[in-house]
Amino acid sequence: SFGICLAAVLGPGAIAAAGDDGPPRPPRADRPTRTVLRPTEVPELALTVIPVPSAKEAIILVSGLNSAASDGTFDPLIAALVGDPRYVIYRFGADPDHPFDVNGDIDVNALHLRDEIRAIGATHPAVHIVAHSMGGVVADRAFSAGLSASDGVATYIALASPHSGSSALATTSSFLDAIGEDSLQVRAAFSPKIDPGSPVARGLALARPVPPPLGVTRLDLRAPTDFTVTANDAKDPGVTARTLWPSDLQGYIDGHGAVTRDPAALRLIRSTIESRAVPAEDAGILADLRTGIADFASGHVALLLLLVGLAAGCCLVGSLRSVPPLRLITRPLAAMQLRAVRRL
């Protein structure tokens, strides 16, 4: 259909949104919260909750586009760690005092993440960050905004994160700028997944790696079948990176999202957190060659998808310009759609 054809305009960018979110699930009643009670109508009687020091190390999970604190993105990792008495798990965005607008400005989200980690670090002996996709860019910006090992951060593990920016979204942003007023309809067509003209899309397009924070153990993990965040997008100079081959067919289809549940990734995450060091690995020349070929192929597949999507976008713009009255209908509907998702 025409809608399916349009879905390719973002190329890998559209897949990114689909790969980041998970099925909603109710908040866990046993999850710890960090909440300060607000003043009552009688300020002198207002109560506050004083943070209680804990001997447990904290793990904070930061997800990506269109995610929610109650979704299942990190369920496999939570299941592997939740019974361990050494750790307590937090999900960025679950605490209303530190909101996470997954479609909003990356720098604003980074400040909220920095502040929450500092609050957690004040009552826990260590904080470990595990971020997926856009969450890795938010964590990068948090370090740029002053987050450091002095705040209690011990490890930071990024999964399929575009540290060097999303090439697909950068190209799409340029396309939107070029088509001018017709970009509104293109944006609205994809807004249920990702609005390519939103602050977060622009932020991901311009993302750049940050120097590895001193005193913090860093590790990047990704799959060579990730068509959303390519090897070039994931470049993170100075950081140990591992490319993990999917363990099942679904991993080959959804390389971007599969890394959050891959058994090898879960083992590496846990080992790195426990030892505060990246486990040694000797992949060998053949394994490195195989990975290099896969990255080369996936990068070209991503480029092909993007080109096909841009061609479809040009067809849409051509239709709007060849039949100007269409704008009288499509433009108000597009504006309404974007307002409905708070992205205009």
C-alpha positions as CSV (number, residue, x, y, z in Angstrom):
1,S,0.0,0.0,0.0
2,F,1.0,3.7,-0.2
3,G,1.5,3.8,3.6
4,I,3.8,0.8,3.4
5,C,5.8,2.5,0.7
6,L,6.1,5.6,2.8
7,A,7.4,3.6,5.7
8,A,10.7,3.2,3.9
9,V,11.3,6.9,3.7
10,L,13.2,6.7,7.0
11,G,15.0,3.6,5.9
12,P,16.7,2.2,9.0
13,G,15.4,5.1,11.0
14,A,11.9,3.6,10.9
15,I,13.3,0.3,12.0
16,A,15.0,2.0,14.9
17,A,11.8,3.1,16.4
18,A,10.2,-0.3,16.0
19,G,13.2,-2.0,17.5
20,D,13.4,0.2,20.6
21,D,9.9,0.0,22.0
22,G,8.5,-3.1,23.6
23,P,5.1,-4.4,24.6
24,P,3.7,-2.5,27.7
25,R,3.7,-4.3,30.9
26,P,2.4,-3.1,34.3
27,P,5.0,-1.5,36.7
28,R,6.4,-3.9,39.2
29,A,5.2,-3.4,42.7
30,D,8.5,-4.4,44.1
31,R,10.6,-1.9,42.2
32,P,12.3,0.6,44.4
33,T,11.3,4.3,43.9
34,R,13.1,7.5,44.7
35,T,10.4,10.0,45.5
36,V,10.2,13.1,47.5
37,L,6.7,13.9,48.8
38,R,5.5,17.2,47.6
39,P,4.5,20.0,50.0
40,T,0.9,19.8,51.4
41,E,-1.5,22.6,51.8
42,V,0.2,23.3,55.1
43,P,3.9,23.7,54.3
44,E,5.1,23.3,57.9
45,L,3.5,19.9,58.1
46,A,4.9,18.7,54.8
47,L,6.8,15.4,55.0
48,T,9.9,14.3,53.0
49,V,11.4,10.9,52.5
50,I,15.0,10.9,53.4
51,P,17.1,8.6,51.1
52,V,18.3,5.6,53.0
53,P,21.9,4.4,52.2
54,S,22.0,0.9,50.6
55,A,24.8,-1.6,50.4
56,K,23.5,-2.7,47.0
57,E,25.0,-1.5,43.8
58,A,22.6,0.1,41.4
59,I,22.0,-0.7,37.8
60,I,20.1,1.9,35.7
61,L,18.6,0.9,32.4
62,V,18.2,3.6,29.7
63,S,16.1,2.6,26.6
64,G,15.6,4.2,23.2
65,L,13.0,5.7,20.9
66,N,9.3,5.2,21.6
67,S,10.2,3.1,24.7
68,A,8.5,3.3,28.1
69,A,9.6,2.5,31.6
70,S,7.1,-0.3,31.7
71,D,8.0,-2.0,28.4
72,G,9.8,-5.3,28.0
73,T,13.0,-4.0,26.4
74,F,15.2,-5.1,29.3
75,D,13.1,-8.0,30.6
76,P,15.8,-10.6,29.8
77,L,18.5,-8.6,31.6
78,I,16.2,-7.9,34.5
79,A,15.4,-11.6,34.8
80,A,19.1,-12.4,34.9
81,L,19.9,-9.9,37.6
82,V,16.7,-9.3,39.7
83,G,17.4,-12.2,42.1
84,D,21.0,-11.2,42.8
85,P,21.2,-9.6,46.3
86,R,24.1,-7.5,45.2
87,Y,22.1,-5.2,42.9
88,V,19.0,-3.1,42.8
89,I,17.6,-2.1,39.3
90,Y,16.3,1.2,38.2
91,R,14.7,2.2,34.9
92,F,15.3,5.7,33.7
93,G,11.9,7.4,33.2
94,A,10.1,5.5,36.0
95,D,10.8,8.2,38.5
96,P,8.6,11.3,37.9
97,D,11.3,13.5,39.5
98,H,13.6,12.5,36.6
99,P,11.4,12.3,33.5
100,F,12.5,10.7,30.2
101,D,10.8,12.1,27.1
102,V,11.8,9.5,24.5
103,N,10.7,11.8,21.7
104,G,12.1,15.0,23.2
105,D,15.4,16.9,23.3
106,I,18.4,14.6,23.9
107,D,20.3,17.2,26.0
108,V,17.3,17.8,28.3
109,N,17.0,14.0,28.8
110,A,20.7,13.8,29.5
111,L,20.4,16.4,32.3
112,H,17.6,14.4,33.9
113,L,19.7,11.2,33.6
114,R,22.7,12.9,35.1
115,D,20.7,14.1,38.0
116,E,19.0,10.8,38.7
117,I,22.3,8.9,38.6
118,R,23.8,11.4,41.0
119,A,20.8,10.9,43.4
120,I,21.2,7.2,43.1
121,G,25.0,7.3,43.6
122,A,24.5,9.3,46.8
123,T,22.9,6.2,48.5
124,H,24.5,3.3,46.6
125,P,28.2,2.2,46.6
126,A,28.3,2.1,42.7
127,V,26.1,2.8,39.7
128,H,26.2,0.8,36.5
129,I,24.6,2.2,33.3
130,V,23.2,-0.1,30.6
131,A,21.7,1.8,27.6
132,H,20.1,0.7,24.4
133,S,20.1,2.6,21.1
134,M,19.2,6.2,21.6
135,G,19.7,5.6,25.3
136,G,23.4,5.4,24.7
137,V,23.5,8.9,23.1
138,V,21.6,10.2,26.1
139,A,24.2,8.6,28.4
140,D,27.0,10.1,26.3
141,R,25.5,13.6,26.7
142,A,25.1,13.0,30.4
143,F,28.8,12.5,30.7
144,S,29.4,15.6,28.5
145,A,27.2,17.5,31.0
146,G,29.4,16.6,33.9
147,L,28.5,13.0,35.0
148,S,31.6,11.1,36.1
149,A,33.1,8.4,38.2
150,S,33.0,10.8,41.1
151,D,29.2,10.4,41.0
152,G,29.5,6.7,41.6
153,V,29.4,5.5,38.0
154,A,31.5,2.3,37.8
155,T,30.5,0.9,34.4
156,Y,28.7,2.0,31.3
157,I,27.6,-0.5,28.7
158,A,25.9,0.6,25.4
159,L,23.9,-1.7,23.2
160,A,23.5,-0.8,19.5
161,S,23.9,2.9,20.2
162,P,24.6,5.4,17.4
163,H,27.5,7.2,19.2
164,S,28.6,8.8,15.9
165,G,25.1,9.7,14.8
166,S,22.5,8.1,12.6
167,S,23.4,8.5,9.0
168,A,19.9,7.5,7.9
169,L,18.3,10.3,10.0
170,A,20.9,12.8,8.9
171,T,20.0,12.1,5.3
172,T,16.3,12.2,6.1
173,S,16.7,15.5,7.9
174,S,18.4,17.0,4.9
175,F,15.6,15.6,2.7
176,L,12.9,17.3,4.9
177,D,14.8,20.6,4.7
178,A,14.9,20.3,0.9
179,I,11.2,19.7,0.4
180,G,10.1,22.6,2.6
181,E,6.4,22.8,3.4
182,D,5.6,19.3,2.2
183,S,7.8,17.9,5.0
184,L,4.9,18.2,7.4
185,Q,3.0,15.4,5.6
186,V,6.1,13.2,5.5
187,R,6.7,13.7,9.2
188,A,3.1,12.9,10.1
189,A,3.2,9.7,8.0
190,F,5.8,8.3,10.4
191,S,5.0,10.0,13.6
192,P,3.5,6.8,15.3
193,K,7.0,5.4,15.2
194,I,9.4,8.3,14.8
195,D,8.9,11.9,13.6
196,P,12.0,12.6,11.4
197,G,11.6,16.3,12.1
198,S,11.4,16.0,15.9
199,P,14.1,17.2,18.3
200,V,15.2,13.7,19.1
201,A,15.6,12.7,15.4
202,R,17.6,15.9,14.7
203,G,19.7,15.1,17.8
204,L,20.4,11.6,16.7
205,A,21.4,12.8,13.3
206,L,24.0,15.1,14.8
207,A,25.3,12.8,17.6
208,R,29.0,12.6,18.0
209,P,31.1,10.3,20.3
210,V,32.4,11.6,23.6
211,P,35.8,10.7,25.2
212,P,35.5,7.6,27.5
213,P,35.0,8.9,31.0
214,L,38.0,8.4,33.3
215,G,37.5,5.7,35.9
216,V,34.4,4.2,34.2
217,T,34.6,0.8,32.5
218,R,33.2,1.1,29.0
219,L,31.9,-1.5,26.6
220,D,29.9,-1.3,23.4
221,L,27.9,-4.3,22.0
222,R,26.1,-4.7,18.7
223,A,25.0,-7.2,16.1
224,P,26.5,-7.3,12.6
225,T,22.9,-7.7,11.3
226,D,21.8,-4.3,12.7
227,F,20.4,-2.3,9.7
228,T,19.4,0.5,12.0
229,V,22.7,1.4,13.7
230,T,25.4,0.6,11.2
231,A,29.0,-0.1,12.1
232,N,29.9,3.5,11.1
233,D,27.0,4.9,13.2
234,A,28.2,2.9,16.2
235,K,31.9,4.1,16.1
236,D,33.1,5.0,19.5
237,P,36.8,5.8,19.5
238,G,38.7,4.5,22.6
239,V,35.9,2.2,23.7
240,T,36.1,-1.6,23.6
241,A,33.5,-2.9,21.2
242,R,32.2,-6.4,20.6
243,T,30.2,-7.6,17.6
244,L,27.9,-10.5,18.6
245,W,26.4,-12.8,16.1
246,P,22.7,-13.5,16.7
247,S,21.8,-16.7,18.5
248,D,18.5,-17.3,16.6
249,L,16.6,-16.4,13.5
250,Q,14.8,-13.5,15.1
251,G,18.2,-12.0,15.9
252,Y,19.1,-12.0,12.2
253,I,15.8,-10.3,11.4
254,D,15.9,-7.8,14.2
255,G,19.6,-7.3,14.9
256,H,19.0,-3.9,16.5
257,G,16.6,-5.1,19.2
258,A,17.9,-8.6,19.6
259,V,21.1,-7.5,21.3
260,T,19.1,-6.7,24.4
261,R,18.1,-10.3,24.8
262,D,21.1,-12.1,23.2
263,P,22.6,-14.7,25.7
264,A,26.2,-13.7,24.9
265,A,25.4,-10.0,25.4
266,L,23.7,-10.8,28.8
267,R,26.7,-12.7,29.9
268,L,29.1,-9.9,28.9
269,I,26.9,-7.3,30.6
270,R,26.8,-9.3,33.9
271,S,30.5,-10.1,33.8
272,T,31.5,-6.5,33.1
273,I,29.4,-5.3,36.0
274,E,30.6,-7.9,38.4
275,S,34.3,-7.4,37.6
276,R,34.2,-3.8,36.6
277,A,36.4,-4.8,33.7
278,V,35.7,-6.0,30.1
279,P,36.3,-9.7,29.8
280,A,39.3,-10.7,27.5
281,E,38.5,-12.1,24.1
282,D,40.5,-13.4,21.3
283,A,38.2,-13.5,18.3
284,G,40.8,-14.5,15.7
285,I,41.5,-13.3,12.2
286,L,38.8,-15.4,10.6
287,A,36.1,-14.1,13.0
288,D,37.2,-10.5,12.5
289,L,37.1,-11.0,8.7
290,R,33.6,-12.5,9.0
291,T,32.4,-9.6,11.1
292,G,33.9,-7.1,8.7
293,I,32.2,-8.6,5.7
294,A,28.9,-8.7,7.6
295,D,29.2,-5.0,8.6
296,F,30.1,-4.1,5.0
297,A,27.0,-6.0,3.7
298,S,24.6,-4.6,6.4
299,G,25.8,-1.1,5.7
300,H,25.0,-1.4,2.0
301,V,21.6,-3.0,2.8
302,A,20.8,0.0,5.0
303,L,21.9,2.4,2.3
304,L,19.7,0.6,-0.3
305,L,16.7,0.8,2.1
306,L,17.3,4.5,2.6
307,L,17.5,5.2,-1.2
308,V,14.3,3.3,-1.8
309,G,12.7,5.2,1.0
310,L,13.8,8.6,-0.4
311,A,12.5,7.6,-3.8
312,A,9.1,6.9,-2.2
313,G,9.3,10.2,-0.4
314,C,9.9,12.0,-3.7
315,C,6.9,10.3,-5.1
316,L,4.8,11.6,-2.3
317,V,6.1,15.1,-2.7
318,G,5.6,14.9,-6.4
319,S,1.9,13.9,-5.9
320,L,1.3,16.9,-3.5
321,R,2.9,19.3,-5.9
322,S,1.2,18.0,-9.0
323,V,-2.2,18.1,-7.4
324,P,-2.0,21.2,-5.1
325,P,-5.6,20.8,-3.7
326,L,-4.4,17.7,-1.9
327,R,-2.5,20.0,0.5
328,L,-5.8,21.5,1.6
329,I,-6.7,18.1,3.0
330,T,-3.4,16.5,4.0
331,R,-1.7,19.5,5.7
332,P,-4.4,20.0,8.4
333,L,-4.5,16.3,9.0
334,A,-0.7,16.2,9.3
335,A,-0.7,19.1,11.8
336,M,-3.4,17.4,13.8
337,Q,-1.5,14.2,13.9
338,L,1.7,15.8,15.0
339,R,0.0,17.8,17.7
340,A,-1.7,14.6,19.0
341,V,1.7,13.1,19.6
342,R,3.1,16.3,21.0
343,R,5.8,16.6,18.4
344,L,4.9,19.7,16.4
